[in-house]
């Protein structure tokens, strides 16, 4: 398999999975996700992606390191670890 799909195949892929994506988005909207409290939402997305057979690797973060990264956008969580 070349990894390249036609527009028709792509449209079919998206359309056939639309109910699943809609359900996921509805679930995400219902999960409280205020700043520093978004962990439940991240956990739900991780579970969904893993359910698709994709390996998820969480990368820990630390606010003191993010502050030194010119590409990072504040505000930064005080709670260490992956979101």
C-alpha positions in Angstrom: 0.0 0.0 0.0 1.4 3.4 -1.0 -0.2 5.5 1.7 -1.7 7.8 -0.8 -5.5 7.8 -1.1 -7.8 9.4 -3.6 -10.2 12.2 -2.8 -13.1 9.8 -3.1 -11.5 7.4 -0.6 -10.8 10.2 1.8 -14.4 11.5 1.6 -15.6 8.0 2.2 -13.3 7.5 5.2 -14.5 10.8 6.7 -18.1 10.3 6.0 -18.2 6.7 7.3 -16.7 7.8 10.6 -18.7 11.0 11.0 -21.1 9.6 13.7 -18.1 8.4 15.8 -16.4 11.8 15.5 -19.6 13.6 16.3 -20.1 11.5 19.5 -16.5 12.1 20.6 -16.8 15.9 20.1 -20.1 15.9 22.0 -18.4 14.0 24.9 -15.5 16.5 24.8 -17.8 19.5 25.0 -19.4 18.0 28.1 -16.1 17.4 30.0 -15.1 20.3 32.2 -11.8 21.6 30.9 -10.8 24.8 32.5 -7.2 25.8 32.8 -5.3 23.3 35.0 -8.3 21.0 35.0 -8.3 19.6 31.5 -6.8 16.2 32.4 -10.1 14.4 32.0 -10.4 15.7 28.5 -6.9 14.7 27.6 -7.5 11.2 29.1 -10.6 10.8 26.9 -8.8 11.8 23.7 -5.9 9.4 24.6 -8.4 6.6 25.2 -10.1 7.3 21.8 -6.8 7.4 19.9 -5.6 4.2 21.6 -8.9 2.6 20.7 -8.0 3.3 17.1 -4.9 1.2 17.6 -2.5 4.2 17.7 0.2 4.2 20.4 0.1 7.3 22.5 3.2 8.6 24.2 2.6 11.3 26.8 5.4 13.8 27.1 5.9 15.2 30.6 6.2 19.0 30.8 7.4 21.3 33.5 6.4 25.0 33.7 10.0 26.1 34.5 11.2 24.5 31.2 8.3 25.9 29.2 9.1 29.4 30.4 12.5 29.1 28.8 11.1 27.9 25.5 10.5 30.9 23.2 7.9 28.9 21.2 5.8 28.0 24.2 2.8 30.2 24.9 1.7 31.0 28.4 0.0 30.5 30.7 1.7 27.4 32.0 0.3 24.9 34.4 2.0 24.6 37.8 1.1 21.0 38.0 3.9 18.9 36.4 3.4 16.1 34.0 1.4 15.5 30.8 -1.9 17.4 30.6 
